[in-house]
Amino acid sequence: MVAQKLLSRIQPLLPRINRTRLSPCHVPSFLPVHRASYLSVSHSRSFAMATPHPVASTSQPAQIPALQSPHADDVKKPKESKKKDAKAAAGTGFPLELEPAPAFFDHRIKIFEELKAEYDEFVKAQPREEITVTLPDGSERKAKSWETSPMDVAKEVSKSLSERIVIAKVDGQLWDLERPLEKSCSLELLDFENEEGKKVFWHSSAHVLGEASERHYGCHLCLGPPTDDGFFYEMATDRPVTNADYPALEKVSESAIKEKQKFERLVVSKEKLLEMFNYNKYKQYLIQTKVPDGTSTTVYRCGPMVDLCVGPHIPHTGKIKAFMITKNSASYFLGDKDNDSLQRIYGISFPDKKQLTEYKAFLAEAAKRDHRKIGKDQELFFFNDLSPGSCFFLPHGTRIYNSLIELMRSEYYKRGYQEVISPNIYNSKLWETSGHWQNYTDGMFVLDIEKEKWALKPMNCPGHCLIFDSRDRSYKELPIRMAEFGIIHRNEASGALTGLTRVRRFVQDDTHVFCMPSQLEDELSALFDFMQHVYGLFGFEFRLELSTRPDNYLGTVETWDEAEAQLKKALEKQYPGQWDINPGDGAFYGPKIDITIRDALRRSFQCATIQLDFQLPERFNLKYRGPDDALNLDKPPSRPVIIHRAILGSIERFMAIITEHFAGKWPFWLSPRQILVIPVAAPYKEYAAEISDRLTGLGLFADVDNGENTLPKKIRNGEIAQYNFILVVGQEEIDARSVNVRNRDDVGTKAKGEMVPLDEIVDNLVALKKSRSLDNKLV
């Protein structure tokens, strides 16, 4: 209920969290893991009902430092001394700020102020000419070059607009609000609700965190970007960061915010940059490797902090009304384990304090829905350190898992798919042919067998190419829609394993469609229909993105352009104007359409993918006999096009998503605990067992509680265990061959209601499962 009440208000400020990708040949990024011991249990169909027994897991339910750690608001102000040392965060033993401040503060500021004075003289010398500023609604405003800023234009429009906006866009490029316009241009004014505005706001907040970290630790900063759910700064420090430091960092940040420190932009030459940051080897490396000789880039100053940054930023720190440290972790410089180990601090901020309050409530609700917590409480799965990243599905978890696979199999049958089974291990020669050996070896489990290299398959596509090429093919056979629930292994870092969302061993609803180029349009339309039908069964909304040619692409640019054009055409036909482009994020062998779903908490997840591949058919020399091949012997072989397709993606990860989406209250067709039969006393156990056996024989999951608890206690235990229906039977029900029905989702049935004939309830339950309805209602 908390989540539903908040959604209408919190939706615009929710970060696009968990938008992680798991496509057939593409690797995602996820959160860190927390490990613990485990305890396995077993069940029988007839049992003494009790409170669900938790199963521990190597992937513990998410810890939320943002809610569990101390914060500045929690620390009482000291009554005696007003000295900075007295304001040290409770429990750390370190002062709030270093005294004296690090020497590099004055060093940077001196160079900055010298160069800023030169720049100000340059701006003064520029001619002031009348220019035209065109707003998004087509209206025009007159302005002066090198004098009028986007903020000046905003103030002319309305005071409330100028107070709300965080950044401008000039001729399509992000632009500081206080930076003068240089020529006639188009102008957009963006607030925090805009995705780009939010990223700028969080990027500026990262600078505030960087300033606070320098003032508190005297650290050397490295990188501080915005993320999908806030921002972070990583740094080299003399001591490790702990959550006890959060109040101090927040207090120093708050002081910077209260000062309304202006963000000042300055273009600086490479030589001067190296002088400005001569104390920081990490900035030195970035300048040497990222800034070509003889060129310049920008720095930004706020308060005592000057940082290498392309910007842009909010006008001043006072725009930030709510600021919180959310967590910290260790990291490596540039993400390379061979580089220095660093400390990374994460945070989040908002332009309104109420938004932070709502965000905390959202985090609390998300924690309640965490699939690792529900997995333990409902005895669905566990992990063991003897096989990290490989899930042990318990009987009730396996029921959900199998229901997902049965759903896809039933659709395959209707839609003309053929299921195959391919090997789990291949010689490295296969991966060399496919290109994975050159592009993906680090993500594979490689084995030495009989003096040759072998690898567990991290994807199914090369094996399916071998199946296609196992005999001569005719155009009359195409399209061939080849499906497999193949076991996949990917060598993910142990520290990145996270519950079911990132594992080493998983299964995908993987399909490869081998078709003629002329069949592409129809096949893509059929895939869109398939995807829309499946997601509709779970109540998911979705959006689409076309990911284009990456830097490490295989093949020719012309082939890629053709493939991208085909996907654009299919998208525009099916979803005109309702898709976006994600440049450079395609798989190395072809462009792809990524489909992002939104769950009940409006979080985004990427599950489905549709990838177009002209490369593997060439690399595996796949061909088919075309209608004119016999008449024209000089004609090159006809090659199929491959469409890589996954809808659920990883079954494990999809199960994690729907666990949190439904909060463990499973729709009847997916539920591992569908019906609980409770006899009111011992004489009615036989009738209860008869009902359970009949339902089980029809493919339903039915249990009987023959324990010693009272009737109210048995009913309550059944409700806690999330049984969809509880059938209570006694003498009246035996006499009438009926049952008394309690519906989990209908409070009106919690008390004793009307008796329903047994035959009728059985037929209704079977029909409900077959319908795959989201509503827990008997027709």
C-alpha positions in Angstrom: 0.0 0.0 0.0 2.9 2.4 0.8 4.3 2.0 -2.7 1.0 2.6 -4.4 0.3 5.8 -2.5 3.7 7.1 -3.3 3.8 6.3 -7.0 1.8 9.2 -8.2 4.2 11.6 -6.5 7.5 9.8 -6.7 7.3 8.6 -10.3 9.0 11.6 -11.9 11.9 11.5 -9.5 12.5 7.7 -9.5 15.9 6.9 -11.0 15.9 4.4 -13.9 17.4 1.8 -11.5 18.1 -1.8 -12.5 18.0 -1.1 -16.1 20.5 -3.9 -16.6 20.9 -5.9 -19.7 21.0 -9.6 -20.2 20.7 -10.3 -23.9 21.8 -13.5 -25.6 25.3 -12.2 -26.4 25.6 -9.1 -24.3 26.8 -8.7 -20.7 25.1 -6.5 -18.1 26.2 -4.8 -14.9 24.7 -5.3 -11.5 25.1 -4.6 -7.8 27.5 -6.3 -5.3 26.7 -9.4 -3.3 26.4 -10.1 0.4 27.1 -13.8 1.4 26.0 -16.0 4.2 25.5 -19.6 5.1 22.4 -21.6 4.1 19.9 -24.1 5.5 17.9 -26.4 3.2 14.5 -27.9 4.1 12.0 -30.3 2.5 8.3 -30.5 2.2 5.6 -33.1 1.8 2.2 -32.4 0.3 0.3 -33.1 3.5 1.9 -31.4 6.5 1.5 -29.6 9.8 1.3 -26.0 8.7 3.7 -23.6 10.5 5.3 -20.2 9.9 7.4 -20.4 6.7 10.9 -21.6 7.6 13.6 -19.1 6.2 16.4 -20.5 4.0 19.6 -18.4 4.2 21.4 -17.6 1.0 24.8 -16.6 -0.2 22.9 -13.6 -1.7 21.4 -12.0 1.3 18.5 -9.6 1.0 19.6 -6.1 0.0 21.3 -4.0 2.6 20.2 -0.4 2.4 23.0 1.8 3.9 21.0 4.9 2.9 18.3 3.9 5.5 20.5 1.9 8.0 23.5 4.3 8.3 23.8 7.4 10.5 23.2 10.8 8.8 23.7 14.4 9.6 20.1 14.8 10.6 20.5 12.1 13.2 23.4 13.8 15.0 22.5 16.3 17.6 24.2 19.7 17.5 26.8 20.1 20.2 25.8 22.5 23.0 29.2 23.4 24.4 31.8 24.2 21.8 31.3 25.7 18.3 34.7 24.8 17.1 35.0 22.6 14.1 36.6 19.8 16.0 33.6 19.7 18.3 31.5 19.2 15.2 33.2 15.9 14.3 30.8 13.1 13.4 29.9 11.0 16.4 32.0 7.9 16.6 34.7 8.7 14.0 37.2 10.6 16.1 38.1 12.8 13.1 37.5 16.5 12.8 34.7 17.7 10.5 37.3 19.5 8.3 41.1 19.4 8.1 43.0 22.3 9.6 44.8 23.7 7.8 43.1 22.9 4.6 45.1 20.9 2.0 47.7 23.0 0.3 46.4 22.1 -3.2 43.3 24.2 -2.5 45.2 27.5 -2.8 47.4 26.1 -5.6 44.4 25.4 -7.8 42.5 28.6 -6.9 45.4 30.8 -7.7 45.8 29.4 -11.2 42.0 29.4 -11.7 41.7 33.0 -10.7 44.5 34.1 -13.0 43.0 32.4 -16.0 39.5 33.5 -15.1 40.6 37.2 -15.1 42.0 36.7 -18.6 38.8 35.0 -19.7 36.6 37.8 -18.3 38.7 40.4 -20.2 38.2 38.3 -23.4 34.4 38.3 -22.8 34.3 42.0 -22.2 36.1 42.6 -25.6 33.5 40.6 -27.6 31.1 42.7 -29.7 27.6 42.9 -28.3 25.2 42.2 -31.2 21.5 41.6 -31.3 20.6 38.0 -31.6 17.4 36.0 -31.8 16.6 33.2 -29.3 13.9 30.7 -30.4 12.0 28.9 -27.8 10.5 25.4 -28.2 7.0 26.9 -28.8 8.4 28.8 -31.8 8.3 32.2 -30.0 11.3 34.4 -30.4 13.1 36.7 -27.9 15.7 39.4 -28.7 19.0 39.2 -26.8 22.6 40.4 -26.9 25.5 38.1 -27.8 28.1 37.6 -25.0 25.8 39.2 -22.5 22.4 37.6 -22.3 22.3 34.2 -20.7 19.7 31.4 -20.7 18.8 32.4 -17.1 18.1 36.0 -18.3 15.7 34.6 -20.9 14.0 32.4 -18.3 13.5 35.3 -16.0 11.8 37.2 -18.8 9.4 34.3 -19.3 8.5 33.9 -15.6 10.1 34.0 -12.2 8.8 30.5 -11.3 10.4 29.1 -14.4 13.8 30.6 -13.6 13.6 29.1 -10.1 12.6 25.7 -11.3 15.1 25.1 -14.2 18.5 23.5 -13.7 20.2 23.6 -17.1 19.7 24.9 -20.7 20.0 23.4 -24.1 21.4 25.7 -26.8 21.1 24.4 -30.4 20.6 20.9 -28.9 23.7 21.1 -26.7 23.6 21.3 -22.9 24.6 24.8 -21.7 25.2 26.4 -18.3 22.3 28.7 -17.4 24.6 31.6 -16.5 26.9 31.2 -19.5 26.3 34.0 -22.1 24.8 33.1 -25.4 27.2 33.8 -28.3 24.9 33.9 -31.4 21.3 33.4 -32.5 20.1 30.0 -31.4 17.3 27.7 -30.3 16.9 27.4 -26.5 15.3 24.8 -24.3 15.1 25.2 -20.5 15.2 21.9 -18.5 14.1 21.2 -15.0 14.9 18.2 -12.7 12.0 16.2 -14.1 13.8 16.1 -17.4 16.1 13.1 -17.7 19.0 15.3 -18.9 18.3 17.9 -16.3 18.3 15.2 -13.6 21.7 14.0 -14.7 23.2 17.5 -14.6 21.7 18.1 -11.2 23.3 14.9 -9.9 26.6 15.6 -11.6 26.7 19.0 -9.8 25.8 17.2 -6.6 28.8 14.9 -7.2 31.0 18.0 -7.2 29.6 19.0 -3.8 30.4 15.5 -2.5 33.9 15.9 -4.0 34.4 19.2 -2.2 33.2 17.7 1.1 35.5 14.7 0.7 38.5 17.0 0.0 37.7 19.2 3.0 37.1 16.2 5.3 39.7 13.6 4.2 42.2 15.8 2.2 41.8 13.1 -0.5 42.8 13.1 -4.1 39.7 12.9 -6.3 39.5 10.7 -9.4 36.1 10.5 -11.1 32.6 11.7 -10.0 29.9 11.1 -12.5 26.1 11.0 -12.3 24.5 7.5 -12.3 21.0 6.2 -13.0 20.2 6.6 -9.3 22.2 9.5 -8.1 26.0 10.0 -8.3 29.3 8.9 -6.8 32.8 10.2 -6.4 35.8 8.0 -6.1 39.0 9.0 -4.4 42.4 8.0 -2.9 42.3 8.4 0.9 44.7 7.7 3.7 41.9 5.8 5.6 39.0 3.7 4.5 35.6 5.3 4.3 32.9 3.9 6.7 29.3 4.8 7.2 30.3 6.5 10.4 31.7 9.2 8.1 28.3 10.0 6.5 27.2 12.6 9.0 30.5 14.6 8.6 30.3 14.4 4.8 26.7 15.5 4.8 27.4 18.4 7.2 30.3 19.7 5.1 28.1 19.3 2.0 25.3 21.2 3.6 27.7 24.1 4.4 28.7 24.2 0.7 25.0 24.2 -0.3 24.1 27.0 2.2 26.9 29.2 0.7 25.2 28.9 -2.8 28.6 28.5 -4.3 28.6 29.4 -8.0 29.7 26.8 -10.6 32.2 28.7 -12.7 33.3 27.3 -16.1 36.7 27.9 -17.6 38.6 26.5 -20.7 42.1 25.6 -19.8 45.0 24.4 -22.0 46.6 21.0 -21.5 49.8 22.6 -20.2 48.0 24.6 -17.5 45.8 21.7 -16.6 48.9 19.6 -15.8 50.2 22.5 -13.7 46.9 22.9 -11.9 46.6 19.2 -11.0 50.3 18.5 -10.5 49.5 17.1 -7.0 47.0 14.5 -8.3 48.4 11.6 -10.3 45.0 10.4 -11.3 44.0 13.7 -12.9 47.5 13.8 -14.5 46.8 10.5 -16.1 43.4 11.6 -17.4 44.8 14.8 -18.8 47.7 13.0 -20.5 45.6 10.3 -22.1 42.3 12.2 -22.8 43.4 15.7 -23.8 45.4 15.8 -27.0 48.6 18.0 -27.0 48.0 21.6 -28.0 44.3 21.5 -27.1 42.2 22.5 -24.1 39.3 21.3 -22.0 37.2 22.7 -19.3 37.4 22.9 -15.5 34.6 23.9 -13.1 35.0 25.6 -9.7 32.6 25.6 -6.8 33.9 27.1 -3.6 37.4 25.8 -2.9 37.1 22.9 -5.3 38.3 23.1 -8.9 37.8 19.9 -10.9 38.6 18.6 -14.4 35.1 18.4 -15.9 33.3 19.0 -19.3 30.1 20.0 -17.4 27.7 21.6 -17.7 26.3 22.4 -14.2 23.5 24.0 -12.2 24.0 27.7 -11.5 24.9 27.3 -7.9 24.9 24.8 -5.1 21.9 26.4 -3.4 19.7 24.7 -6.0 20.3 21.5 -4.0 17.6 21.3 -1.2 18.1 17.7 -0.1 21.4 15.7 0.0 22.2 12.3 1.4 25.1 9.8 1.3 23.6 6.5 0.3 26.5 4.0 0.5 30.3 3.5 0.0 32.5 0.8 -1.5 36.0 0.0 -2.7 36.8 0.4 -6.4 39.8 0.4 -8.8 41.0 3.4 -10.8 39.3 3.1 -14.2 37.8 -0.2 -13.1 41.1 -2.1 -13.7 42.1 -4.5 -10.9 45.7 -3.9 -11.7 45.3 -0.2 -10.8 45.2 1.5 -7.4 42.5 0.6 -5.0 40.2 3.6 -4.3 37.2 4.5 -2.1 33.9 5.3 -3.8 31.1 7.2 -2.1 27.6 7.3 -3.5 24.9 9.9 -2.9 21.5 11.2 -4.0 20.0 14.7 -4.0 16.8 16.5 -4.9 15.6 20.0 -5.5 12.9 19.5 -2.8 13.2 17.9 0.7 9.9 16.2 0.3 11.3 14.2 -2.6 14.0 12.8 -0.4 11.4 11.7 2.2 9.4 10.0 -0.6 12.6 8.4 -2.0 13.4 6.9 1.4 9.9 5.5 1.6 10.4 4.0 -1.8 13.6 2.4 -0.8 11.9 0.8 2.2 9.1 -0.6 0.1 11.6 -1.9 -2.4 13.5 -3.7 0.4 10.3 -5.4 1.5 9.9 -6.7 -2.0 13.5 -7.8 -2.4 13.5 -11.2 -4.2 16.2 -12.5 -1.9 14.1 -11.8 1.1 10.9 -13.3 -0.4 13.0 -16.2 -1.7 14.0 -17.1 1.9 10.6 -16.5 3.4 8.8 -18.6 0.9 11.5 -21.2 0.5 12.0 -20.7 -3.2 15.8 -20.9 -3.7 19.2 -20.6 -2.0 22.9 -20.3 -2.9 25.9 -22.1 -1.6 29.6 -20.9 -1.7 30.6 -24.3 -3.1 29.0 -23.1 -6.4 28.9 -19.3 -6.3 26.4 -17.8 -8.7 24.6 -21.0 -9.3 21.1 -21.2 -7.8 19.6 -24.1 -5.9 15.9 -24.0 -6.6 13.8 -25.6 -3.9 10.6 -27.4 -4.8 8.3 -24.4 -4.6 10.8 -22.2 -6.5 11.1 -24.9 -9.2 7.3 -24.8 -9.6 7.5 -21.1 -10.6 10.5 -21.7 -12.8 8.8 -24.5 -14.6 5.6 -22.5 -15.0 7.6 -19.8 -16.9 9.2 -22.4 -19.2 5.7 -24.0 -19.8 4.3 -20.6 -20.7 7.0 -20.1 -23.4 6.7 -23.7 -24.6 3.0 -23.4 -25.1 3.6 -20.2 -27.2 6.3 -21.9 -29.2 3.8 -24.6 -30.2 1.3 -22.0 -31.4 3.9 -19.8 -33.2 5.8 -22.4 -35.2 9.0 -22.8 -33.1 11.1 -25.9 -33.0 12.8 -26.8 -29.8 16.3 -28.2 -29.9 19.0 -29.2 -27.4 22.7 -28.4 -28.0 25.9 -29.3 -26.1 27.1 -27.3 -23.1 30.9 -27.4 -24.0 32.6 -26.7 -27.3 36.2 -26.7 -28.6 37.7 -23.2 -28.9 37.6 -23.5 -32.7 33.8 -22.9 -32.6 34.3 -19.7 -30.6 37.1 -18.6 -32.9 34.7 -19.0 -35.9 31.9 -17.1 -34.2 34.2 -14.3 -33.0 33.4 -14.9 -29.3 37.0 -16.1 -28.6 38.3 -12.7 -29.7 35.6 -10.6 -28.1 34.4 -12.5 -25.1 37.0 -14.9 -23.7 37.1 -13.2 -20.3 33.4 -14.0 -19.8 33.8 -17.7 -20.5 34.8 -20.7 -18.4 37.8 -22.1 -20.3 39.0 -25.6 -19.8 42.2 -27.5 -20.9 41.2 -30.9 -22.2 43.6 -33.3 -24.0 46.0 -30.4 -24.8 43.2 -28.3 -26.4 41.1 -25.3 -25.2 37.4 -25.9 -24.6 34.8 -23.6 -23.0 31.4 -23.9 -21.5 28.9 -22.1 -23.7 28.0 -18.5 -22.7 25.4 -18.3 -25.4 23.5 -20.7 -27.7 23.9 -19.0 -31.1 27.0 -20.8 -32.4 25.6 -24.2 -31.6 22.4 -23.3 -33.4 24.5 -22.4 -36.4 25.9 -25.9 -36.4 22.4 -27.3 -36.3 21.3 -25.2 -39.2 24.5 -26.3 -41.2 24.1 -30.0 -40.3 22.4 -30.7 -43.7 21.5 -29.1 -46.9 18.8 -26.4 -46.6 16.2 -25.1 -49.0 14.4 -21.8 -49.1 11.2 -23.7 -48.7 12.1 -24.6 -45.1 12.6 -21.0 -44.1 12.0 -19.4 -41.7 13.4 -21.9 -39.2 12.5 -20.7 -35.7 15.0 -22.6 -33.4 14.3 -22.4 -29.7 16.3 -23.8 -26.7 16.2 -23.6 -23.0 19.9 -24.1 -22.9 22.1 -23.9 -19.8 24.4 -21.0 -20.0 27.6 -20.3 -18.0 29.3 -16.9 -17.8 32.4 -16.2 -15.8 31.1 -13.2 -13.7 33.3 -11.8 -11.0 32.4 -13.2 -7.6 32.0 -9.7 -6.2 29.3 -8.9 -8.8 27.1 -11.9 -8.2 23.7 -10.6 -6.8 20.9 -13.0 -6.0 19.1 -14.2 -9.1 19.8 -11.0 -11.1 23.5 -11.8 -11.8 24.5 -15.4 -11.8 27.1 -17.6 -13.4 24.7 -20.5 -14.4 21.4 -19.7 -15.9 18.9 -20.6 -18.6 17.5 -18.3 -21.3 14.3 -18.6 -23.4 16.7 -18.3 -26.4 15.5 -18.4 -30.0 17.3 -17.9 -33.3 15.2 -17.4 -36.4 17.0 -18.3 -39.7 15.2 -16.5 -42.5 15.5 -15.0 -45.9 16.0 -11.2 -46.0 12.6 -10.9 -47.7 11.0 -12.5 -44.6 12.6 -10.1 -42.0 9.7 -7.7 -41.8 7.1 -10.4 -41.2 9.3 -12.2 -38.6 10.0 -9.0 -36.7 6.3 -8.1 -36.6 5.6 -11.6 -35.3 8.3 -11.2 -32.6 6.7 -7.9 -31.5 3.4 -9.6 -31.2 4.9 -12.4 -29.2 6.7 -10.1 -26.8 3.6 -7.9 -26.3 1.4 -10.9 -25.5 3.9 -12.4 -22.9 4.5 -9.1 -21.1 0.8 -8.4 -21.0 0.4 -11.6 -19.0 2.5 -10.1 -16.2 1.0 -6.6 -16.4 4.3 -5.0 -17.6 4.5 -1.8 -19.6 7.5 -1.6 -21.9 9.6 0.8 -24.0 12.0 0.1 -26.9 15.5 1.2 -27.9 17.5 0.5 -31.0 21.2 -0.1 -30.1 23.5 0.6 -33.0 27.0 -0.3 -34.2 29.6 -0.5 -31.4 33.3 0.3 -31.7 34.2 -3.4 -31.7 31.9 -4.4 -34.5 32.4 -7.3 -37.0 31.8 -7.0 -40.7 31.4 -3.9 -42.9 29.7 -0.6 -42.3 27.5 -1.2 -45.3 26.1 -4.4 -43.8 25.5 -2.7 -40.4 23.7 0.2 -42.1 21.4 -2.2 -43.9 20.7 -4.1 -40.7 20.0 -1.0 -38.7 17.7 0.3 -41.5 15.7 -2.9 -41.3 15.2 -2.6 -37.6 14.3 1.1 -37.8 11.7 0.2 -40.5 10.2 -2.5 -38.3 10.0 -0.3 -35.2 8.5 2.6 -37.0 5.8 0.3 -38.6 4.9 -1.3 -35.3 5.5 1.5 -32.8 5.7 4.8 -34.7 7.5 7.5 -32.7 7.5 5.3 -29.6 11.2 4.2 -29.6 14.6 5.7 -29.0 18.1 5.2 -30.3 20.9 4.0 -28.0 24.1 4.8 -30.1 27.0 2.4 -30.0 25.4 -0.2 -27.7 24.7 -3.0 -30.2 26.3 -6.5 -30.0 29.6 -6.9 -31.8 27.9 -8.9 -34.5 24.8 -6.8 -35.1 22.3 -4.1 -34.0 19.6 -4.9 -31.6 16.3 -3.8 -30.1 16.3 -3.7 -26.3 12.9 -3.8 -24.6 12.8 -2.3 -21.2 9.9 -3.3 -18.9 8.5 -1.4 -15.8 7.4 -3.2 -12.7 4.8 -2.3 -10.0 7.3 0.2 -8.5 7.9 1.8 -11.9 11.5 0.6 -11.9 13.0 -0.3 -15.3 14.6 -3.6 -16.4 15.9 -4.7 -19.7 14.8 -8.3 -20.4 13.8 -8.8 -24.0 16.1 -8.3 -27.0 15.8 -8.7 -30.7 19.1 -8.7 -32.5 19.7 -8.8 -36.3 22.8 -10.7 -37.4 24.3 -10.8 -40.9 27.8 -11.8 -39.5 27.4 -15.3 -38.1 25.9 -16.7 -41.4 29.0 -15.4 -43.1 31.4 -16.7 -40.5 29.8 -20.1 -40.4 29.3 -20.2 -44.2 25.6 -20.8 -43.7 23.6 -21.1 -46.9 20.4 -22.4 -48.4 19.2 -23.3 -51.9 17.3 -20.4 -53.3 14.6 -20.7 -56.0 17.0 -19.6 -58.8 20.2 -21.2 -57.7 20.0 -24.1 -60.1 19.5 -21.8 -63.0 22.4 -19.5 -62.2 25.5 -21.5 -61.1 27.6 -18.3 -60.8 25.3 -16.7 -58.3 26.8 -16.4 -54.8 25.3 -18.7 -52.1 22.1 -17.5 -50.6 22.7 -16.7 -46.9 20.1 -16.6 -44.2 19.8 -13.8 -41.8 19.7 -14.7 -38.1 17.4 -13.0 -35.6 18.5 -13.5 -32.0 15.5 -13.3 -29.7 14.9 -13.5 -26.0 11.7 -12.4 -24.3 12.1 -13.4 -20.7 15.8 -13.3 -21.1 17.5 -15.2 -18.2 14.8 -17.2 -16.5 16.6 -16.7 -13.2 16.7 -12.9 -13.6 13.1 -12.7 -14.8 12.0 -14.7 -11.8 13.7 -12.1 -9.6 11.9 -9.3 -11.4 8.4 -10.9 -11.1 9.0 -11.8 -7.4 9.5 -8.1 -6.6 6.8 -7.1 -9.1 4.2 -9.2 -7.4 5.8 -8.8 -3.9 5.5 -12.6 -3.5 1.7 -12.5 -4.0 1.7 -14.8 -7.0 -1.1 -14.9 -9.6 -2.8 -18.3 -9.5 -1.2 -19.8 -12.6 2.3 -19.0 -11.4 1.8 -19.6 -7.7 3.8 -22.4 -6.0 1.1 -22.6 -3.3 -2.2 -22.5 -5.0 -4.7 -24.2 -2.6 -4.6 -25.1 1.0 -7.3 -27.5 2.3 -8.1 -27.3 6.0 -10.3 -29.8 7.9 -11.9 -28.2 10.9 -11.3 -31.4 13.0 -9.8 -34.8 12.7 -12.9 -36.6 11.4 -12.7 -34.5 8.2 -9.1 -35.2 7.3 -10.1 -37.9 4.8 -12.5 -35.6 2.9 -9.7 -32.9 2.9 -7.2 -35.5 1.5 -9.8 -36.5 -1.2 -10.1 -32.9 -2.4 -6.3 -32.3 -2.4 -5.7 -35.5 -4.4 -8.3 -34.6 -6.9 -6.9 -31.1 -7.4 -3.3 -32.4 -7.6 -4.4 -34.9 -10.2 -5.6 -32.0 -12.4 -2.2 -30.3 -12.2 -2.9 -27.9 -9.4 -0.6 -27.4 -6.3 -2.8 -28.4 -3.3 -1.7 -29.1 0.3 -3.6 -30.2 3.4 -3.0 -28.9 6.9 -3.5 -31.8 9.3 -1.5 -30.2 12.1 -2.5 -29.6 15.7 -3.1 -25.9 15.4 -6.5 -24.3 15.9 -8.6 -23.5 12.9 -7.9 -19.7 13.0 -4.2 -20.4 13.4 -4.2 -22.7 10.4 -6.0 -20.1 8.3 -3.6 -17.4 9.4 -0.6 -19.6 8.5 -2.1 -20.2 5.1 -2.5 -16.5 4.5 1.1 -15.8 5.6 2.3 -18.4 3.2 0.4 -16.6 0.4 -1.9 -19.5 -0.7 -4.3 -18.2 -3.3 -7.3 -20.1 -1.9 -8.0 -21.7 1.4 -10.7 -24.4 1.3 -12.2 -25.2 4.8 -14.2 -28.4 5.2 -16.3 -29.8 8.0 -19.5 -31.8 8.5 -21.7 -29.4 6.4 -19.3 -29.5 3.5 -19.1 -33.3 3.6 -22.9 -33.6 3.6 -23.2 -31.2 0.7 -20.1 -32.3 -1.2 -18.9 -28.7 -1.1 -16.2 -26.5 0.3 -16.0 -23.1 2.1 -13.7 -20.8 0.0 -11.4 -18.1 1.3 -9.8 -15.9 -1.4 -6.4 -14.4 -0.6 -7.2 -11.2 -2.4 -10.8 -10.8 -1.3 -11.3 -9.6 2.2 -15.0 -10.4 1.9 -14.2 -14.1 2.0 -12.0 -14.0 5.2 -15.0 -15.0 7.4 -17.1 -18.1 6.8 -19.0 -17.6 3.6 -21.3 -19.6 1.3 -20.5 -23.2 0.5 -19.5 -23.9 -3.1 -20.1 -27.3 -4.7 -16.9 -29.2 -5.0 -17.3 -29.9 -8.7 -17.9 -26.2 -9.4 -14.8 -25.1 -7.4 -12.6 -27.7 -9.2 -13.8 -26.6 -12.6 -13.3 -22.9 -11.7 -9.8 -23.5 -10.4 -8.7 -25.4 -13.5 -10.2 -22.6 -15.7 -8.4 -19.9 -13.6 -5.0 -21.6 -14.1 -5.6 -22.1 -17.8 -6.6 -18.4 -18.3 -3.3 -17.2 -16.8 -5.2 -14.3 -15.4 -3.6 -11.7 -13.0 -6.8 -11.5 -11.0 -7.2 -14.1 -8.2 -10.9 -14.5 -9.0 -13.1 -17.5 -9.6 -15.6 -17.1 -12.5 
